[in-house]
Amino acid sequence: MNKLMKRFCLFPVLFALAAFSFFSCSRAEPIIHFGFIELILHPGSAGPVERYSFFILPEDDDGLENLDELFLYHDREGLRWHFTYNDWITHEEDGITWIGSRSIAMHNNAPLPRGLYRAVLVNFGGESTERLFAFDVPQTPRHQFPDLSIDDGFFRIESTFPVNHLIGYNVSGEPIQTIIVTEREGEIRNLRLHLAVRSVALWADDPMYRTSALTDVVVLR
């Protein structure tokens, strides 16, 4: 085989190797497309108690199973939360997977500082990325804490939140049904609750300000 033929035969091989290298080279670091903290108010003995949900929208070229650790920092106050793939939770919405936690809280029920937060995501390869986002929910709630009462087959809701849901629980206390309620009062039978529902709670939501409130559970029967 002459030199020209050898070079001709070698060119497709080199081209294939280069193409393989180009198309198989994945981005090493993960990506955080978006992050947020949501305020959730719960009833307390001295008034509503603040709890928080923290979620990010992640991406990794090797799949979400390649993600290892997630950190949340408030650098000004020196606060830090740490989660691993074993203890964060996943939430799917419209085909998009979020990861995070619904158990962010401060010592002695103190309010979470407002301002800039920093999320750091690390994969199993040790590569990391971070993203800043703001938690600027008003310190003073825009809505009074809602109330749900049930008596003699009728329900009554007092809420100024724009969106209200009833969460139905079975006899074991597990949530099994969620329905949007548009009427503030009426007959329970008109809600078309599942026959296994034994108690309900009101979930009031203000999506624009990422603020929600969850009432105590009320027994139906």
C-alpha positions as CSV (number, residue, x, y, z in Angstrom):
1,M,0.0,0.0,0.0
2,N,1.6,3.3,-1.0
3,K,1.8,6.3,1.2
4,L,-1.1,8.1,-0.4
5,M,-3.4,5.1,0.1
6,K,-2.3,4.8,3.7
7,R,-3.1,8.4,4.3
8,F,-6.5,8.0,2.6
9,C,-7.4,5.0,4.8
10,L,-6.2,6.7,8.0
11,F,-8.3,9.8,7.4
12,P,-11.7,8.2,8.1
13,V,-10.4,6.6,11.3
14,L,-9.0,9.9,12.6
15,F,-12.3,11.6,11.6
16,A,-14.3,9.0,13.5
17,L,-12.2,9.3,16.6
18,A,-12.5,13.1,16.5
19,A,-16.2,12.9,16.1
20,F,-16.5,10.4,18.9
21,S,-14.5,12.6,21.2
22,F,-16.6,15.6,20.3
23,F,-20.0,14.0,20.8
24,S,-19.1,11.9,23.8
25,C,-17.4,14.7,25.8
26,S,-20.0,15.7,28.4
27,R,-20.1,18.8,30.5
28,A,-18.3,17.9,33.8
29,E,-20.1,20.2,36.1
30,P,-23.8,19.9,36.9
31,I,-26.2,22.8,36.3
32,I,-28.7,24.6,38.5
33,H,-31.3,26.2,36.2
34,F,-33.4,27.7,38.9
35,G,-33.9,27.7,42.7
36,F,-36.5,29.0,45.1
37,I,-37.5,28.9,48.8
38,E,-41.2,28.8,49.7
39,L,-42.7,30.0,53.0
40,I,-45.2,27.6,54.5
41,L,-47.2,28.7,57.6
42,H,-48.3,26.2,60.2
43,P,-50.5,26.8,63.2
44,G,-48.6,27.4,66.5
45,S,-49.6,28.1,70.1
46,A,-48.5,31.8,69.8
47,G,-49.5,32.3,66.2
48,P,-48.4,31.0,62.8
49,V,-45.0,29.2,62.6
50,E,-42.8,29.5,59.6
51,R,-41.5,26.5,57.8
52,Y,-39.8,26.4,54.4
53,S,-39.4,24.4,51.2
54,F,-36.2,24.6,49.2
55,F,-36.0,23.2,45.7
56,I,-33.7,23.5,42.7
57,L,-34.1,22.5,39.0
58,P,-30.9,20.5,38.3
59,E,-29.2,19.0,35.3
60,D,-26.3,16.7,34.8
61,D,-25.1,15.2,31.6
62,D,-24.8,11.8,33.2
63,G,-28.3,11.9,34.6
64,L,-29.8,13.1,37.9
65,E,-28.6,9.8,39.5
66,N,-25.1,11.2,39.2
67,L,-25.9,14.0,41.7
68,D,-24.5,13.5,45.2
69,E,-24.8,16.6,47.5
70,L,-26.8,19.8,47.7
71,F,-26.0,22.8,49.9
72,L,-27.9,25.9,50.8
73,Y,-26.1,28.9,52.2
74,H,-27.1,32.3,53.6
75,D,-23.6,33.7,53.6
76,R,-24.4,37.0,55.4
77,E,-25.8,35.1,58.4
78,G,-23.4,32.2,58.2
79,L,-26.3,29.6,57.7
80,R,-25.8,26.3,56.0
81,W,-27.9,23.3,55.2
82,H,-26.6,20.1,53.7
83,F,-28.5,17.3,51.8
84,T,-27.4,14.2,50.0
85,Y,-29.1,12.0,47.4
86,N,-30.2,9.8,50.3
87,D,-32.2,12.5,52.1
88,W,-33.3,15.1,49.5
89,I,-36.7,14.6,48.0
90,T,-37.7,14.8,44.4
91,H,-40.8,16.5,43.0
92,E,-42.0,16.1,39.4
93,E,-44.2,18.7,37.8
94,D,-45.1,18.9,34.1
95,G,-42.3,16.4,33.3
96,I,-39.7,18.4,35.2
97,T,-37.8,17.0,38.2
98,W,-37.0,19.2,41.1
99,I,-34.8,18.2,44.1
100,G,-34.7,19.7,47.6
101,S,-36.3,19.6,51.0
102,R,-39.5,20.5,52.8
103,S,-37.9,20.6,56.2
104,I,-35.9,23.9,56.3
105,A,-36.4,25.5,59.7
106,M,-34.6,27.9,62.1
107,H,-33.8,27.3,65.7
108,N,-36.6,28.3,68.1
109,N,-38.9,28.9,65.2
110,A,-37.1,32.1,64.3
111,P,-38.0,33.5,60.8
112,L,-35.7,32.6,58.0
113,P,-33.5,35.6,57.0
114,R,-34.6,37.3,53.8
115,G,-32.1,38.2,51.1
116,L,-29.6,36.3,48.9
117,Y,-29.1,32.5,49.2
118,R,-26.6,30.4,47.4
119,A,-27.3,26.8,46.3
120,V,-24.3,24.5,45.6
121,L,-24.8,21.2,43.7
122,V,-22.1,18.5,43.6
123,N,-22.0,15.4,41.5
124,F,-20.3,12.1,42.3
125,G,-17.3,13.1,40.2
126,G,-16.7,16.0,42.6
127,E,-17.6,18.7,40.1
128,S,-19.8,21.4,41.5
129,T,-21.8,24.5,40.5
130,E,-23.6,27.2,42.4
131,R,-26.4,29.7,41.8
132,L,-27.6,32.7,43.7
133,F,-31.3,33.4,44.2
134,A,-33.4,35.7,46.4
135,F,-35.8,34.9,49.2
136,D,-37.8,38.1,49.5
137,V,-41.1,37.0,50.9
138,P,-42.6,39.9,53.0
139,Q,-41.8,39.7,56.7
140,T,-45.4,40.5,57.5
141,P,-47.7,38.0,55.9
142,R,-50.0,39.4,53.2
143,H,-52.8,37.2,54.3
144,Q,-54.2,36.2,57.7
145,F,-53.9,32.6,58.6
146,P,-56.9,30.7,57.2
147,D,-59.4,28.7,59.1
148,L,-61.4,25.6,58.2
149,S,-64.4,24.4,60.3
150,I,-66.7,21.5,59.7
151,D,-70.0,21.0,61.5
152,D,-73.1,18.8,60.9
153,G,-72.2,17.9,57.3
154,F,-71.2,21.5,56.3
155,F,-67.8,23.1,55.8
156,R,-66.8,26.8,56.2
157,I,-63.5,28.3,54.9
158,E,-62.1,31.7,56.0
159,S,-59.2,32.5,53.7
160,T,-58.0,35.5,51.7
161,F,-55.4,33.4,49.8
162,P,-56.1,33.4,46.1
163,V,-55.9,29.5,45.8
164,N,-57.4,27.1,48.3
165,H,-57.2,23.3,48.4
166,L,-58.6,20.7,50.7
167,I,-56.3,17.8,51.4
168,G,-58.1,14.6,52.4
169,Y,-56.4,12.0,54.7
170,N,-57.3,8.4,55.3
171,V,-57.7,6.7,58.6
172,S,-53.9,6.3,58.8
173,G,-53.3,10.0,58.3
174,E,-52.0,9.6,54.8
175,P,-53.0,12.2,52.2
176,I,-55.0,10.5,49.5
177,Q,-56.9,13.3,47.8
178,T,-56.4,17.0,47.0
179,I,-59.2,19.2,45.5
180,I,-59.4,22.9,44.7
181,V,-62.3,24.6,46.5
182,T,-63.9,27.7,45.0
183,E,-66.8,28.1,47.4
184,R,-66.1,29.3,51.0
185,E,-68.9,27.2,52.5
186,G,-71.3,24.4,51.6
187,E,-72.2,20.8,52.1
188,I,-69.4,18.4,52.5
189,R,-71.1,15.9,50.2
190,N,-70.8,18.3,47.3
191,L,-67.0,18.2,47.5
192,R,-67.1,14.6,46.2
193,L,-64.4,13.4,48.7
194,H,-63.2,9.9,48.4
195,L,-65.0,7.4,50.6
196,A,-61.7,6.6,52.4
197,V,-61.2,10.2,53.4
198,R,-61.6,10.6,57.2
199,S,-60.2,14.0,57.8
200,V,-59.2,17.1,55.9
201,A,-57.0,20.2,56.1
202,L,-57.0,23.4,54.2
203,W,-54.0,24.3,52.1
204,A,-54.1,28.0,51.1
205,D,-51.6,29.2,48.6
206,D,-50.4,32.5,47.2
207,P,-48.2,31.4,44.2
208,M,-47.0,34.8,43.2
209,Y,-45.3,35.3,46.6
210,R,-44.5,31.6,47.2
211,T,-46.4,31.7,50.4
212,S,-48.7,28.9,51.7
213,A,-50.6,28.0,54.9
214,L,-51.6,24.6,56.1
215,T,-54.3,24.4,58.8
216,D,-54.7,21.7,61.4
217,V,-56.6,18.5,60.4
218,V,-60.3,18.4,61.0
219,V,-62.1,15.1,61.4
220,L,-65.1,14.4,59.2
221,R,-66.6,11.5,61.0
